[in-house]
Amino acid sequence: MQTVKIGNVEITQVVDTHMAAPPAFLFAGNLEQFLAENGATLDSNGLIPMRMTSFLIRSEGKNVLVDSGIGSRPRPGMPSGGLDKSLAAAGISPAEIDIVVHTHLHIDHVGWNTYTDANGDLRFFFPKAKHYIQQVEWNYWMTPQLLTANPHLMECVAPLAGSGRVVFQSSEQAIDENLVFVPTPGHTPGHVAIGIASAGERAIIVGDASHNPAQLEHPDWSPPVDVDPELAAITRAKLVEECAADGRTWFAGHWAAPGVGKIVRVDGKRVFQAL
């Protein structure tokens, strides 16, 4: 469990679960080149090691959680999450979380919003938290068609409506003095990264703007989970270039450990240097 300080802000990676993805799924259109350049990064089963990572931010006396993982409910083809244990290991209880920030509303970023208790009743896992969600993202997913097609929305997102827990955001909006939403659309219409600036230092939590380090050199490699692959590629290219230029610390929630470091240029190529 790695904690990094950015100025006066503390950021702790709290892993919900580990997973692995077939290269033919993530990079179907560029599989041969991906394997030639990145084959050594695959696990013993020929899969891409990945994580579902949330980020606990301590800023301005508040505890802010970026994304809430896959959750405790069984999901087809996905491991159950252990964010509850990771938070406990970080020395914090769900009741101490003040704000849950969602980069977007995919299944592996909202799962611990709710849980089902022993009596079968739906409960909010973070009993005192406000949930910060982009209005564009909410409007996109909260349609009858998408709600029906995505049970996790009915279980983990729709219950927030009318609860007084949702704080809707609009594009590049400050969360507090150190944290700001950074619009990064493409993966989903209202996808955002989280920018951090404190005491002259900068960082960014990229959400699903990137799923793999190969996209540093190939930002046009958009996986099928990107709602708008062309826009996602444009967004990713801009984000990667900006981070390489200004040296801000990069936090990638789906990359294999450590997933925290700097993007630098080596022999003309963008390379990730882990902290």
C-alpha positions as CSV (number, residue, x, y, z in Angstrom):
1,M,0.0,0.0,0.0
2,Q,1.8,3.1,-1.3
3,T,1.3,6.6,0.0
4,V,2.6,9.6,-1.9
5,K,2.7,13.2,-0.8
6,I,2.0,15.9,-3.3
7,G,2.7,19.1,-1.4
8,N,0.3,19.0,1.6
9,V,-1.9,16.3,0.1
10,E,-1.5,12.6,0.9
11,I,-2.6,10.0,-1.7
12,T,-2.8,6.3,-0.8
13,Q,-3.6,3.6,-3.3
14,V,-6.2,1.3,-1.9
15,V,-6.6,-1.8,-4.1
16,D,-10.0,-3.3,-4.5
17,T,-8.9,-6.3,-6.5
18,H,-6.4,-7.7,-9.0
19,M,-7.4,-9.0,-12.4
20,A,-5.9,-9.9,-15.8
21,A,-7.1,-9.1,-19.3
22,P,-6.4,-10.9,-22.6
23,P,-4.3,-8.7,-24.9
24,A,-6.6,-9.7,-27.8
25,F,-9.4,-7.9,-25.9
26,L,-7.7,-4.7,-24.9
27,F,-5.7,-4.3,-28.1
28,A,-7.4,-6.3,-30.7
29,G,-6.7,-3.9,-33.6
30,N,-3.0,-3.7,-32.7
31,L,-2.4,-7.1,-31.2
32,E,0.7,-8.1,-33.2
33,Q,2.5,-4.9,-32.4
34,F,1.5,-4.9,-28.8
35,L,2.9,-8.4,-28.3
36,A,6.1,-7.5,-30.1
37,E,6.7,-4.5,-27.9
38,N,5.1,-5.6,-24.6
39,G,5.1,-9.4,-24.6
40,A,7.5,-9.4,-21.6
41,T,4.9,-7.6,-19.4
42,L,2.4,-10.5,-19.7
43,D,1.8,-13.0,-16.9
44,S,2.5,-16.7,-17.1
45,N,-1.0,-17.2,-18.7
46,G,-0.3,-14.6,-21.4
47,L,-2.6,-12.0,-19.9
48,I,-2.1,-8.4,-19.0
49,P,-1.9,-7.9,-15.2
50,M,-4.2,-5.2,-14.0
51,R,-5.7,-3.8,-10.8
52,M,-8.9,-2.1,-9.7
53,T,-7.5,0.7,-7.6
54,S,-9.2,3.5,-5.6
55,F,-7.3,6.4,-4.2
56,L,-7.7,7.7,-0.6
57,I,-6.8,11.4,-0.6
58,R,-6.3,13.4,2.6
59,S,-6.7,17.0,1.7
60,E,-7.8,20.1,3.7
61,G,-8.7,17.9,6.7
62,K,-11.1,15.7,4.7
63,N,-10.9,12.2,3.4
64,V,-11.7,11.9,-0.3
65,L,-12.0,8.6,-2.0
66,V,-11.6,8.5,-5.8
67,D,-13.8,5.7,-7.2
68,S,-15.3,2.9,-5.2
69,G,-14.2,-0.3,-7.0
70,I,-16.1,-3.4,-8.1
71,G,-17.8,-3.9,-4.8
72,S,-18.7,-7.0,-2.8
73,R,-21.4,-8.4,-5.0
74,P,-20.5,-11.3,-7.4
75,R,-20.1,-10.1,-10.9
76,P,-20.0,-12.4,-14.0
77,G,-16.3,-12.9,-15.0
78,M,-15.0,-10.5,-12.4
79,P,-13.4,-11.0,-8.9
80,S,-15.2,-9.6,-5.9
81,G,-13.6,-6.5,-4.4
82,G,-11.7,-6.1,-1.1
83,L,-11.8,-2.3,-0.8
84,D,-13.3,-2.7,2.7
85,K,-10.1,-4.5,3.8
86,S,-7.8,-2.1,2.0
87,L,-9.4,0.9,3.7
88,A,-9.1,-0.8,7.1
89,A,-5.4,-1.5,6.4
90,A,-5.0,2.2,5.6
91,G,-6.5,3.0,9.0
92,I,-9.8,4.4,8.0
93,S,-13.4,3.3,8.2
94,P,-16.1,3.9,5.6
95,A,-17.8,6.3,8.0
96,E,-14.7,8.5,7.9
97,I,-15.0,9.1,4.1
98,D,-16.3,12.6,3.5
99,I,-16.4,12.6,-0.3
100,V,-16.5,9.9,-2.9
101,V,-15.4,11.2,-6.3
102,H,-16.4,9.2,-9.4
103,T,-14.2,9.5,-12.5
104,H,-17.1,7.8,-14.3
105,L,-19.9,5.3,-13.7
106,H,-18.6,2.0,-15.0
107,I,-19.2,-1.1,-12.9
108,D,-15.7,-1.2,-11.4
109,H,-15.8,2.4,-10.2
110,V,-19.1,2.5,-8.3
111,G,-19.4,-0.9,-6.7
112,W,-18.9,-0.1,-3.0
113,N,-21.4,2.7,-3.1
114,T,-24.0,0.3,-1.7
115,Y,-24.1,-3.2,-0.2
116,T,-26.8,-5.6,0.8
117,D,-27.0,-6.4,4.5
118,A,-27.9,-9.7,6.2
119,N,-31.6,-8.9,6.0
120,G,-31.4,-8.2,2.2
121,D,-31.7,-4.5,2.6
122,L,-29.7,-2.0,0.5
123,R,-27.3,0.1,2.5
124,F,-24.9,2.9,1.7
125,F,-21.4,1.7,2.4
126,F,-20.1,5.3,3.1
127,P,-22.8,6.5,5.4
128,K,-21.7,10.1,5.7
129,A,-20.2,10.7,2.3
130,K,-21.3,13.0,-0.5
131,H,-20.8,11.5,-4.0
132,Y,-19.4,13.9,-6.6
133,I,-20.5,13.0,-10.1
134,Q,-20.3,14.9,-13.4
135,Q,-23.8,15.9,-14.6
136,V,-23.0,14.8,-18.2
137,E,-22.0,11.4,-16.9
138,W,-25.1,11.0,-14.8
139,N,-27.4,12.1,-17.7
140,Y,-25.8,9.6,-20.1
141,W,-26.2,6.6,-17.9
142,M,-29.5,7.3,-16.1
143,T,-31.7,6.4,-19.1
144,P,-34.2,3.6,-19.1
145,Q,-32.3,1.7,-21.7
146,L,-28.9,1.8,-20.0
147,L,-30.3,1.3,-16.6
148,T,-32.0,-1.9,-17.8
149,A,-28.8,-3.1,-19.5
150,N,-26.5,-2.4,-16.5
151,P,-27.8,-3.9,-13.3
152,H,-24.9,-2.3,-11.4
153,L,-26.4,1.1,-12.1
154,M,-29.6,0.1,-10.4
155,E,-27.8,-1.3,-7.4
156,C,-25.0,1.2,-6.9
157,V,-25.8,4.5,-8.6
158,A,-29.6,4.9,-9.0
159,P,-30.1,4.6,-5.2
160,L,-28.1,7.8,-4.7
161,A,-30.8,9.7,-6.6
162,G,-33.1,11.6,-4.1
163,S,-30.9,10.6,-1.2
164,G,-29.3,14.0,-0.8
165,R,-25.9,12.4,-1.3
166,V,-25.1,13.5,-4.9
167,V,-23.3,16.7,-5.7
168,F,-23.4,17.2,-9.4
169,Q,-20.3,18.7,-11.0
170,S,-19.8,20.6,-14.3
171,S,-16.6,20.0,-16.3
172,E,-13.4,21.6,-14.7
173,Q,-14.6,22.4,-11.3
174,A,-12.7,22.6,-8.0
175,I,-13.3,20.0,-5.3
176,D,-11.3,21.9,-2.7
177,E,-8.2,24.1,-2.7
178,N,-6.0,21.3,-3.9
179,L,-8.2,19.1,-6.1
180,V,-9.9,19.8,-9.4
181,F,-11.9,17.8,-12.0
182,V,-10.0,17.5,-15.3
183,P,-12.4,16.7,-18.2
184,T,-11.1,13.6,-20.1
185,P,-14.0,12.5,-22.2
186,G,-14.0,9.5,-24.6
187,H,-13.9,6.5,-22.3
188,T,-17.3,7.7,-21.3
189,P,-19.0,11.0,-22.1
190,G,-18.4,12.6,-18.7
191,H,-15.2,10.9,-17.8
192,V,-12.9,13.0,-15.6
193,A,-9.4,12.7,-14.2
194,I,-8.6,14.3,-10.8
195,G,-5.9,17.0,-10.8
196,I,-3.9,17.7,-7.6
197,A,-1.9,20.8,-7.0
198,S,-0.4,21.7,-3.7
199,A,2.7,23.6,-2.5
200,G,4.1,23.8,-6.0
201,E,3.7,20.1,-6.8
202,R,1.3,18.5,-9.2
203,A,-0.3,15.1,-9.9
204,I,-3.1,13.5,-11.7
205,I,-5.3,10.5,-11.1
206,V,-6.1,9.4,-14.7
207,G,-9.1,7.1,-14.1
208,D,-9.7,5.1,-17.2
209,A,-8.1,7.5,-19.6
210,S,-5.4,4.9,-19.8
211,H,-5.5,1.1,-19.1
212,N,-1.9,0.2,-20.0
213,P,1.5,1.8,-20.2
214,A,1.6,0.8,-23.9
215,Q,-0.7,3.7,-24.5
216,L,2.0,6.2,-23.6
217,E,3.6,5.6,-27.0
218,H,0.4,4.6,-28.7
219,P,-2.4,6.8,-27.3
220,D,-4.5,5.9,-30.4
221,W,-4.8,2.4,-29.1
222,S,-8.3,2.5,-27.7
223,P,-9.8,-0.6,-26.1
224,P,-13.4,-1.6,-26.8
225,V,-14.5,-0.4,-23.4
226,D,-14.1,3.2,-24.6
227,V,-17.5,4.6,-25.5
228,D,-16.0,7.0,-28.1
229,P,-12.6,5.5,-29.2
230,E,-11.6,8.4,-31.4
231,L,-12.3,11.0,-28.7
232,A,-10.6,8.8,-26.1
233,A,-7.5,8.6,-28.2
234,I,-7.4,12.4,-28.6
235,T,-7.9,12.9,-24.9
236,R,-5.3,10.4,-24.0
237,A,-2.7,11.8,-26.4
238,K,-3.2,15.3,-24.9
239,L,-3.1,14.1,-21.3
240,V,0.1,12.0,-21.8
241,E,1.9,14.8,-23.6
242,E,1.0,17.4,-20.9
243,C,2.2,15.1,-18.1
244,A,5.4,14.3,-20.0
245,A,6.0,18.1,-20.5
246,D,5.3,19.3,-17.0
247,G,6.5,16.4,-14.9
248,R,3.3,15.9,-12.8
249,T,3.0,12.6,-11.0
250,W,0.8,10.1,-12.8
251,F,-1.5,7.7,-10.8
252,A,-3.0,4.9,-13.0
253,G,-5.7,2.8,-11.3
254,H,-5.8,0.0,-13.8
255,W,-2.1,-0.4,-14.5
256,A,-0.1,-3.2,-12.7
257,A,1.7,-2.1,-9.6
258,P,3.1,0.3,-8.8
259,G,1.2,2.5,-11.3
260,V,2.5,5.7,-9.8
261,G,5.4,7.7,-11.3
262,K,6.5,10.1,-13.9
263,I,6.3,10.1,-17.7
264,V,9.7,11.0,-19.2
265,R,11.3,11.0,-22.6
266,V,14.1,8.5,-23.2
267,D,15.6,8.3,-26.7
268,G,12.6,10.2,-28.0
269,K,10.0,7.8,-26.5
270,R,7.6,8.4,-23.6
271,V,8.6,6.1,-20.8
272,F,7.1,5.5,-17.4
273,Q,9.4,5.8,-14.4
274,A,7.8,4.4,-11.3
275,L,8.2,6.1,-7.9
